[in-house]
């Protein structure tokens, strides 16, 4: 009997806005015939990250190959959602050449890597590598995500918590588990500052792990894929601050969807969105807009007050043109005030 070789899987971690989806979108556009399956752990009610990836414009990018898991943090729903999804991919008549998993911003990587040692999948798939995407601007400014200071203050004020800065712990776990660290947004730092930050991060990595500074998520797929780490067999070398802990808490974050009509003046809407970000605890905004008279939908992504937009693909004949934005922020978002500021 000839055994089919195990399918490699890559786990991509990183906080909200670090650049994970941009990295994956670039990866898809340069797959060069390699059949990739993408498993996306969304945060929120609307599958925006999945849509950003499907808007790549590559004919070979089949909708079956981009799977959304939206029932909670992937490392907390391994048995219920993640393992059945992986088994479904493996059981396909045409299984993928490589599986890429984008975790949510607060996922701990080690519990997910452990799942690949489960009997249901161990003989059929291996963790080719764990990639941590790090926001160079945020970390250089002493943060881990774009604006976690308010989240950290909330946690510090809660006497029931046994640590001061949980984002720092998650960041430490992401670095400790990584085979490769992608330092994103280095183009927004001075060259000397980027070099100093890269050196400081390299000093924190486990032996053998590498760091690569990138601009706009542009990394050769041959750098990201084919690491051959077999991480599920190497758990002892990937220490976690949460080893033996009961879990971790994600309740300091929430999200909701702003549903808008046609947007005739996108720049005016973006100005109102920036005002809402300044006035409220908004960490991330992402979604798509219907601009009258334009055959393409307008993709919009924002981290803090940085908002970028571009036309990504034509509206399909079988879909309704609509404008919807996912707003992600600290618990207690004033949804009515945000909607009023934006004009929703």
C-alpha positions in Angstrom: 0.0 0.0 0.0 1.3 3.5 -0.9 0.6 6.0 1.8 -0.3 9.6 0.7 2.2 12.1 2.1 1.0 14.3 4.9 -0.4 17.7 3.7 1.5 20.6 5.2 -0.4 23.3 7.2 0.8 26.8 8.1 -0.5 28.6 11.1 -0.5 32.4 10.8 -0.9 34.4 14.1 -0.8 38.1 14.9 -3.0 40.8 16.4 -5.8 42.7 14.7 -4.4 44.9 12.0 -0.9 43.4 12.0 -1.3 42.5 8.3 -2.3 38.8 8.3 -4.9 39.1 5.7 -2.7 41.3 3.5 0.0 38.7 3.7 -2.4 35.9 2.8 -3.8 37.9 -0.1 -0.4 38.4 -1.5 0.3 34.7 -1.0 -2.8 33.7 -3.0 -1.8 35.9 -5.9 1.6 34.3 -6.1 0.7 30.6 -5.5 1.9 29.7 -9.0 -0.4 26.7 -9.4 -0.1 25.5 -5.8 -3.6 24.5 -4.6 -4.0 26.4 -1.3 -6.9 26.1 1.2 -7.3 29.0 3.6 -9.1 28.7 6.9 -10.0 32.1 8.3 -10.9 32.6 11.9 -13.0 35.8 11.7 -13.9 38.2 14.6 -17.4 39.5 14.0 -20.7 38.9 12.3 -19.7 39.4 8.7 -17.1 37.3 6.7 -15.0 40.3 5.6 -11.6 38.7 5.7 -12.9 35.8 3.5 -14.2 38.4 1.0 -10.9 40.3 0.9 -9.2 37.0 0.0 -11.8 36.0 -2.6 -11.4 39.4 -4.2 -7.9 38.6 -5.2 -9.0 38.2 -8.9 -7.3 34.8 -9.4 -9.4 32.4 -11.3 -8.0 29.4 -9.5 -9.1 30.9 -6.1 -12.1 28.6 -5.6 -14.7 29.6 -3.0 -14.4 26.1 -1.5 -10.8 26.8 -0.7 -11.5 29.8 1.6 -13.3 28.6 4.7 -14.6 30.9 7.5 -14.7 29.9 11.1 -16.7 32.5 13.0 -17.9 30.7 16.1 -15.2 32.1 18.4 -11.5 32.1 18.8 -10.1 29.1 17.0 -7.9 28.0 19.8 -10.9 27.8 22.1 -13.1 25.9 19.6 -10.6 23.3 18.3 -12.8 20.2 18.8 -16.1 21.8 17.7 -15.0 23.7 14.6 -11.4 23.4 13.6 -10.8 19.7 13.5 -14.0 18.9 11.6 -13.0 21.6 9.1 -9.5 20.1 8.6 -11.0 16.6 8.2 -13.4 17.9 5.5 -10.5 19.4 3.6 -8.5 16.2 3.8 -11.5 14.0 2.7 -12.0 16.0 -0.5 -11.4 14.1 -3.8 -9.0 16.9 -4.7 -7.4 17.8 -1.3 -5.2 21.0 -1.2 -1.5 21.0 -1.6 -1.2 23.2 1.5 -3.5 24.5 4.2 -3.0 28.0 5.6 -4.8 28.9 8.8 -5.3 32.6 9.8 -6.1 32.8 13.5 -8.0 35.6 15.2 -6.1 38.4 16.8 -6.2 36.9 20.3 -5.6 33.3 19.5 -2.9 31.4 21.4 -0.9 29.4 18.8 0.2 26.4 21.0 -3.3 24.9 21.6 -3.9 25.0 17.9 -0.6 23.3 17.1 -1.4 20.6 19.7 -4.6 19.8 17.8 -2.6 18.5 14.9 -1.3 15.7 17.2 -4.9 14.4 17.6 -5.4 10.9 16.1 -8.0 12.2 13.7 -5.5 14.2 11.7 -2.0 13.3 12.8 -1.3 10.8 10.1 -2.7 13.0 7.4 -1.4 16.6 8.0 1.6 18.2 9.6 2.3 21.8 10.8 4.8 23.0 8.2 5.4 26.2 10.3 4.0 28.8 12.6 4.2 32.3 11.4 3.7 35.4 13.6 2.9 38.7 11.9 4.1 41.6 14.0 3.0 45.2 13.5 6.3 47.1 13.5 4.7 50.5 14.1 2.7 49.3 17.1 5.5 47.4 18.8 8.0 50.2 18.2 5.6 52.5 20.0 5.5 50.2 23.0 2.2 48.5 22.1 1.4 45.1 20.7 -1.8 45.8 18.7 -2.7 49.2 17.2 -4.3 50.6 20.3 -4.4 48.1 23.2 -3.8 50.7 25.9 -7.4 51.0 26.9 -7.8 47.2 26.9 -4.8 46.9 29.2 -6.2 49.6 31.5 -9.5 47.8 31.7 -7.8 44.5 32.7 -5.5 46.2 35.2 -8.5 47.7 37.0 -10.1 44.3 37.5 -8.9 42.7 40.8 -10.0 39.3 39.6 -7.3 39.1 36.9 -3.9 37.7 37.8 -1.8 39.5 35.2 -1.3 43.1 34.3 -1.1 43.0 30.5 -2.7 40.0 28.8 -1.8 41.3 25.3 1.8 41.2 26.3 1.3 37.5 27.3 -0.3 36.6 24.0 2.4 38.5 22.1 5.1 36.5 24.0 3.3 33.2 23.2 3.1 34.1 19.5 6.8 34.8 19.4 7.7 31.7 21.4 5.8 29.4 19.1 6.9 31.0 15.8 9.2 29.4 13.3 9.1 32.6 11.3 8.3 36.2 12.3 7.0 38.6 9.6 7.7 42.2 10.7 5.1 44.2 8.8 4.8 47.9 8.1 8.6 48.5 8.3 8.1 51.1 5.5 6.4 53.3 8.1 9.4 53.4 10.4 12.8 55.1 9.9 15.4 52.6 8.8 17.4 52.8 12.0 14.3 52.3 14.1 13.2 49.3 12.1 16.7 47.8 12.4 16.7 48.3 16.2 13.3 46.8 16.6 14.2 43.8 14.4 17.3 43.1 16.5 15.3 43.3 19.7 12.7 40.9 18.5 15.3 38.4 17.1 16.8 38.3 20.6 13.4 37.0 21.9 13.0 34.2 19.4 13.7 30.6 20.1 16.7 28.9 18.5 16.3 28.5 14.8 13.4 30.9 14.4 13.9 33.7 11.8 12.6 37.2 11.3 11.9 38.9 8.0 11.0 42.6 7.7 8.4 43.2 4.9 6.5 46.0 3.2 2.9 45.7 2.1 2.8 41.9 3.0 5.0 41.1 0.0 6.8 37.9 0.8 7.9 35.2 -1.6 5.7 32.1 -1.0 8.8 30.0 -0.9 9.8 31.9 2.2 6.5 31.3 4.0 5.8 27.7 2.8 7.9 24.6 3.0 9.5 25.2 6.4 9.2 21.6 7.3 8.9 22.4 11.0 6.6 19.5 12.1 5.6 21.7 14.9 3.2 19.2 16.4 6.3 17.1 17.3 8.2 20.0 18.7 5.8 21.3 21.4 8.4 21.2 24.2 10.5 23.7 22.4 7.6 26.1 22.1 7.0 27.3 25.7 3.8 29.1 26.5 2.9 31.4 29.5 -0.5 29.6 29.4 0.8 26.0 29.6 -1.5 24.3 32.1 -3.9 27.3 32.3 -7.6 26.8 31.9 -7.7 29.2 29.0 -7.9 32.9 28.3 -10.5 35.6 28.1 -11.7 37.5 25.0 -14.5 39.3 26.6 -12.9 42.8 26.4 -13.6 43.0 22.7 -16.8 43.2 20.7 -17.8 43.9 17.1 -20.9 44.9 15.1 -21.8 45.7 11.5 -22.6 49.1 10.1 -24.9 48.6 7.2 -25.0 51.6 4.9 -26.7 52.5 1.6 -24.9 53.4 -1.6 -21.9 55.7 -0.8 -21.6 58.4 -3.4 -18.7 60.2 -1.7 -16.3 57.6 -0.2 -13.9 60.3 1.0 -16.6 62.0 3.0 -17.5 58.7 4.6 -13.8 58.0 5.4 -13.5 61.4 7.1 -16.6 60.5 9.3 -15.1 57.1 10.1 -11.8 58.8 11.2 -13.9 61.0 13.5 -15.6 58.0 15.0 -12.3 56.2 15.5 -11.0 59.3 17.4 -14.0 59.6 19.6 -14.6 55.9 20.4 -12.7 52.7 21.4 -12.5 51.5 17.8 -9.5 49.3 17.0 -10.4 48.1 13.5 -12.8 48.8 10.6 -13.1 46.6 7.5 -15.7 46.0 4.8 -16.9 46.9 1.4 -18.8 49.9 -0.1 -21.2 50.3 -3.0 -20.2 53.4 -5.0 -22.9 54.3 -7.5 -21.7 54.3 -11.1 -18.7 52.1 -10.4 -18.8 48.5 -11.5 -16.2 47.5 -8.8 -16.8 47.3 -5.1 -14.7 49.5 -2.9 -12.8 47.5 -0.2 -12.0 49.5 3.0 -9.6 48.5 5.8 -8.7 50.6 8.8 -6.4 50.1 11.8 -6.8 52.9 14.3 -7.0 56.2 12.3 -5.2 54.7 9.3 -7.9 53.9 6.7 -7.1 52.5 3.2 -9.4 51.8 0.3 -9.2 50.3 -3.1 -11.5 48.9 -5.8 -10.9 45.1 -5.6 -13.3 43.3 -8.0 -16.5 43.7 -10.0 -19.9 43.2 -8.3 -21.2 39.8 -9.4 -24.6 39.5 -11.1 -25.8 37.1 -8.4 -25.0 39.4 -5.4 -26.8 42.5 -4.1 -24.7 45.7 -4.1 -24.5 46.8 -0.5 -22.3 48.7 1.9 -21.3 47.0 5.1 -18.4 47.7 7.5 -17.4 45.6 10.5 -16.4 47.7 13.5 -14.2 46.0 16.2 -13.2 47.6 19.4 -13.1 47.5 23.2 -16.1 46.2 25.1 -18.8 48.8 25.6 -18.7 50.5 22.2 -21.4 53.2 21.9 -22.9 51.7 18.8 -25.6 54.4 18.4 -23.1 57.2 18.7 -20.7 55.6 16.2 -23.6 55.0 13.7 -24.7 58.6 14.1 -21.2 59.9 13.5 -20.8 57.7 10.4 -24.3 58.5 9.2 -25.6 54.9 9.2 
